[in-house]
Amino acid sequence: MKYQNFNSSCVFTAMANMLESYDIDVEDYDIVKSIYIPYQLRFERNSYINAYKLQSKFWLDLYLNKHNLEIINHELDLEEKIKMLKNSVHELKVSVKFPNERGHALVFNNYENEKFKFTNIRHKKDDAPDYKYFTEDELRSILFPKSPIGEYKEKICENFIGWEYVFKESLEVLDNYEKDIFEDFEIYKSAKEHLDDRERLYFPLLLGLPSMMELEGENDFVAKLLLLRDQYLKAIKSGESFCLKDKLDSDLLQNCIIDFKILIKKKLDVIL
């Protein structure tokens, strides 16, 4: 069984568990590092995203295609999901939402004796069982209605588009991100407005990137990011209205963005 090795890695840990059925032995961080997730930034649905949020079919297939596999996402309503799980003979990735928690990925194993069995994706140190069992009523109450069920299929994979394209898109998005974040820096906003913008704008650099760079061993860069993060979290927890340029070290922010661009370019040079 595979466990989470860093926070919010449940999708990649679920993948590692499912790949064991194909005799592929990897950890969540192996997957993330091999498809260069730490160096990627994208803009989707009016938000900048990176780190564990890059979990669409495109990103998961980057790894799966190496093993002549792909993920098929089944967009189903609740009744169809229950039916699929009851009839499946394969492991499936399923998204659930427990009370007072964000969405979480589990691996469906089988349906037997009117119970749905799941591999419990968790940190190894967590005091929780390796497997969870749900009745149909219990499962209905926690299934994410809009999240697809993921199934792995064998596929003869075509040539990959190329890492140069993937990395250049990241750099282009980072240029736009730099512009947007410094424009936002100048705006006087309420505490609620700052909180509303946290996931959309500040998560990638200050909350998502540190854990990714830890995986890459970029300790000096991580120290800078964590200093900025501490300044940011202290500011938004104050409950006050303020302008971020008065709370965060602007020069340090600029240096972090420059450092990230340099790291992206260096990694691409190594790959090419």
C-alpha positions as CSV (number, residue, x, y, z in Angstrom):
1,M,0.0,0.0,0.0
2,K,1.1,3.5,-0.8
3,Y,0.8,6.5,1.6
4,Q,0.8,10.2,1.2
5,N,4.2,11.7,1.5
6,F,3.2,15.4,1.3
7,N,0.0,17.3,2.0
8,S,-2.8,17.2,-0.5
9,S,-1.2,14.5,-2.6
10,C,-4.2,12.2,-2.5
11,V,-4.8,12.1,-6.2
12,F,-1.1,11.1,-6.9
13,T,-1.2,8.6,-4.0
14,A,-4.3,7.1,-5.4
15,M,-2.5,6.7,-8.7
16,A,0.4,5.0,-7.0
17,N,-1.9,2.6,-5.4
18,M,-3.8,1.8,-8.6
19,L,-0.5,1.3,-10.5
20,E,0.5,-1.5,-8.2
21,S,-2.1,-3.6,-10.1
22,Y,0.2,-3.1,-13.1
23,D,3.3,-4.1,-11.2
24,I,4.5,-0.4,-11.2
25,D,6.0,0.5,-7.9
26,V,6.1,4.3,-7.3
27,E,5.4,6.9,-4.7
28,D,3.3,10.0,-5.0
29,Y,6.5,12.2,-5.2
30,D,8.0,10.0,-7.9
31,I,5.0,10.7,-10.1
32,V,5.0,14.5,-9.3
33,K,8.7,14.8,-10.0
34,S,8.8,12.7,-13.2
35,I,6.2,14.9,-14.9
36,Y,7.8,18.1,-13.5
37,I,4.8,19.3,-11.6
38,P,7.0,21.5,-9.3
39,Y,7.9,23.7,-12.3
40,Q,4.4,24.2,-13.7
41,L,1.9,27.1,-13.4
42,R,-1.4,27.4,-15.2
43,F,-4.4,29.7,-15.4
44,E,-7.7,28.0,-15.4
45,R,-11.2,29.2,-14.5
46,N,-10.0,32.6,-13.5
47,S,-7.4,31.2,-11.1
48,Y,-3.7,30.5,-11.1
49,I,-3.1,26.9,-10.2
50,N,0.0,24.7,-9.5
51,A,1.2,21.8,-7.3
52,Y,-1.4,19.2,-6.4
53,K,-4.1,21.2,-8.2
54,L,-2.7,20.1,-11.5
55,Q,-4.6,16.8,-11.6
56,S,-6.6,16.9,-14.9
57,K,-6.5,14.1,-17.4
58,F,-3.7,16.0,-19.2
59,W,-1.3,15.9,-16.2
60,L,-2.2,12.4,-15.1
61,D,-1.8,11.0,-18.6
62,L,1.7,12.5,-18.8
63,Y,2.7,9.9,-16.4
64,L,0.3,7.1,-17.3
65,N,1.2,7.3,-21.0
66,K,4.8,6.3,-20.2
67,H,3.3,2.9,-19.2
68,N,0.9,2.7,-22.1
69,L,-2.0,3.6,-19.9
70,E,-4.5,6.5,-19.8
71,I,-7.2,7.7,-17.4
72,I,-10.8,7.6,-18.6
73,N,-12.9,10.0,-16.6
74,H,-16.5,8.9,-16.4
75,E,-18.9,11.9,-15.9
76,L,-21.9,10.3,-14.2
77,D,-24.8,11.3,-12.0
78,L,-25.1,9.8,-8.5
79,E,-27.2,6.8,-9.6
80,E,-24.8,6.0,-12.4
81,K,-21.8,6.2,-10.1
82,I,-23.4,3.8,-7.6
83,K,-24.2,1.4,-10.4
84,M,-20.7,1.6,-11.9
85,L,-19.1,0.9,-8.5
86,K,-21.3,-2.1,-7.9
87,N,-20.5,-3.7,-11.2
88,S,-16.8,-2.8,-11.6
89,V,-14.2,-5.5,-11.5
90,H,-11.3,-2.9,-11.6
91,E,-10.0,-0.4,-9.2
92,L,-11.3,3.1,-9.7
93,K,-10.4,6.6,-8.5
94,V,-13.3,8.1,-6.6
95,S,-13.6,11.6,-5.1
96,V,-15.5,12.0,-1.8
97,K,-16.1,14.8,0.6
98,F,-16.2,14.0,4.3
99,P,-17.8,16.5,6.7
100,N,-15.8,19.6,7.4
101,E,-13.1,18.5,4.9
102,R,-12.1,19.3,1.3
103,G,-12.5,16.8,-1.4
104,H,-10.4,13.7,-1.1
105,A,-9.5,10.9,-3.5
106,L,-10.0,7.2,-2.5
107,V,-9.4,4.0,-4.5
108,F,-12.4,1.8,-4.9
109,N,-11.5,-1.9,-4.5
110,N,-14.8,-3.9,-4.7
111,Y,-18.4,-4.2,-3.7
112,E,-19.1,-7.2,-1.5
113,N,-21.7,-8.1,1.1
114,E,-23.5,-4.8,0.5
115,K,-20.4,-2.9,1.4
116,F,-18.2,-0.7,-0.8
117,K,-14.5,-1.2,0.0
118,F,-11.9,1.6,-0.6
119,T,-8.2,2.0,0.0
120,N,-8.0,4.8,2.5
121,I,-5.5,7.3,1.1
122,R,-3.7,8.9,4.0
123,H,-0.4,9.7,5.6
124,K,1.3,6.6,7.1
125,K,1.6,8.3,10.5
126,D,-2.2,8.9,10.6
127,D,-4.1,6.8,13.1
128,A,-6.6,5.5,10.6
129,P,-7.4,2.1,8.9
130,D,-5.9,1.1,5.6
131,Y,-9.4,0.5,4.2
132,K,-12.8,2.1,4.5
133,Y,-16.1,0.4,4.1
134,F,-19.4,2.2,3.3
135,T,-23.0,1.1,2.9
136,E,-24.8,2.5,-0.1
137,D,-26.5,5.2,1.9
138,E,-23.2,6.2,3.5
139,L,-21.5,6.4,0.1
140,R,-24.3,8.5,-1.4
141,S,-23.8,11.1,1.3
142,I,-20.1,11.6,0.6
143,L,-19.7,11.1,-3.2
144,F,-18.8,14.3,-5.0
145,P,-21.7,14.8,-7.4
146,K,-19.6,16.7,-10.1
147,S,-16.4,14.8,-9.9
148,P,-15.8,12.0,-12.4
149,I,-14.9,8.4,-11.6
150,G,-11.4,7.6,-12.9
151,E,-10.6,4.3,-14.6
152,Y,-7.2,3.2,-16.1
153,K,-7.2,1.7,-19.6
154,E,-4.4,0.4,-21.7
155,K,-3.4,2.5,-24.6
156,I,-0.7,2.5,-27.3
157,C,0.5,6.0,-26.7
158,E,1.5,8.4,-29.5
159,N,4.5,10.8,-29.4
160,F,4.4,13.3,-26.6
161,I,4.0,17.0,-27.5
162,G,7.3,17.8,-25.9
163,W,8.5,19.2,-22.6
164,E,9.6,22.4,-24.2
165,Y,6.0,23.3,-25.0
166,V,4.9,22.4,-21.4
167,F,7.6,24.5,-19.8
168,K,7.3,27.5,-22.1
169,E,3.6,27.7,-21.3
170,S,4.5,27.7,-17.6
171,L,6.9,30.6,-18.2
172,E,4.3,32.6,-20.1
173,V,1.7,32.1,-17.4
174,L,4.3,33.1,-14.8
175,D,4.8,36.4,-16.6
176,N,1.1,37.1,-16.4
177,Y,1.0,36.0,-12.8
178,E,3.8,38.4,-11.9
179,K,1.9,41.3,-13.5
180,D,-1.4,40.4,-11.7
181,I,0.1,39.8,-8.3
182,F,1.9,43.2,-8.3
183,E,-1.2,45.0,-9.5
184,D,-3.1,43.4,-6.6
185,F,-0.3,44.4,-4.3
186,E,-1.4,48.1,-4.7
187,I,-5.1,47.6,-4.0
188,Y,-6.5,48.4,-0.6
189,K,-8.9,45.6,0.3
190,S,-11.0,44.3,3.2
191,A,-10.0,41.1,5.1
192,K,-12.8,39.2,3.3
193,E,-11.6,40.4,-0.1
194,H,-8.0,39.2,0.7
195,L,-9.4,35.8,1.8
196,D,-11.4,35.5,-1.4
197,D,-8.2,36.1,-3.5
198,R,-6.1,33.7,-1.5
199,E,-6.8,30.6,-3.6
200,R,-7.1,32.5,-6.9
201,L,-3.9,34.4,-6.7
202,Y,-1.7,33.8,-3.7
203,F,-1.9,30.0,-3.3
204,P,0.5,29.1,-6.1
205,L,3.5,31.1,-4.9
206,L,3.0,31.1,-1.2
207,L,1.1,27.9,-0.4
208,G,1.6,25.5,-3.3
209,L,5.1,26.1,-4.4
210,P,7.0,25.6,-1.1
211,S,6.1,21.9,-0.8
212,M,7.0,21.4,-4.5
213,M,10.4,23.0,-4.1
214,E,11.1,20.9,-1.0
215,L,10.7,17.8,-3.2
216,E,13.3,19.3,-5.5
217,G,15.7,20.0,-2.7
218,E,15.7,23.8,-3.3
219,N,16.1,24.6,0.3
220,D,17.3,28.2,0.0
221,F,14.4,29.0,-2.3
222,V,11.9,27.4,0.1
223,A,13.2,29.5,3.0
224,K,12.5,32.6,1.0
225,L,9.0,31.4,0.1
226,L,8.2,30.5,3.7
227,L,9.3,33.9,5.0
228,L,6.9,35.5,2.5
229,R,4.2,33.0,3.4
230,D,4.5,33.9,7.1
231,Q,4.1,37.6,6.3
232,Y,1.1,36.9,4.1
233,L,-0.7,34.6,6.6
234,K,-0.1,37.0,9.4
235,A,-1.6,39.8,7.3
236,I,-4.8,38.0,6.2
237,K,-5.5,36.6,9.7
238,S,-5.5,40.1,11.2
239,G,-9.1,40.8,10.1
240,E,-8.1,44.3,9.0
241,S,-8.4,46.1,5.7
242,F,-5.0,46.7,4.2
243,C,-2.8,46.9,1.1
244,L,-0.4,44.0,0.7
245,K,2.5,46.2,-0.3
246,D,2.4,47.5,3.3
247,K,2.5,43.9,4.8
248,L,4.9,41.9,2.5
249,D,8.5,42.5,1.4
250,S,8.0,43.5,-2.2
251,D,11.7,43.0,-3.0
252,L,11.6,39.5,-1.6
253,L,8.5,38.7,-3.6
254,Q,10.1,40.0,-6.8
255,N,13.2,37.9,-6.1
256,C,11.1,34.8,-5.5
257,I,9.4,35.2,-8.9
258,I,12.8,35.7,-10.6
259,D,14.2,32.7,-8.8
260,F,11.3,30.6,-9.9
261,K,11.8,31.6,-13.6
262,I,15.4,30.7,-13.4
263,L,14.7,27.3,-11.9
264,I,12.1,26.6,-14.6
265,K,14.6,27.5,-17.3
266,K,17.4,25.5,-15.7
267,K,15.2,22.4,-15.4
268,L,14.1,22.7,-19.1
269,D,17.8,22.9,-20.1
270,V,18.5,19.7,-18.2
271,I,15.6,17.9,-19.8
272,L,16.5,19.0,-23.3
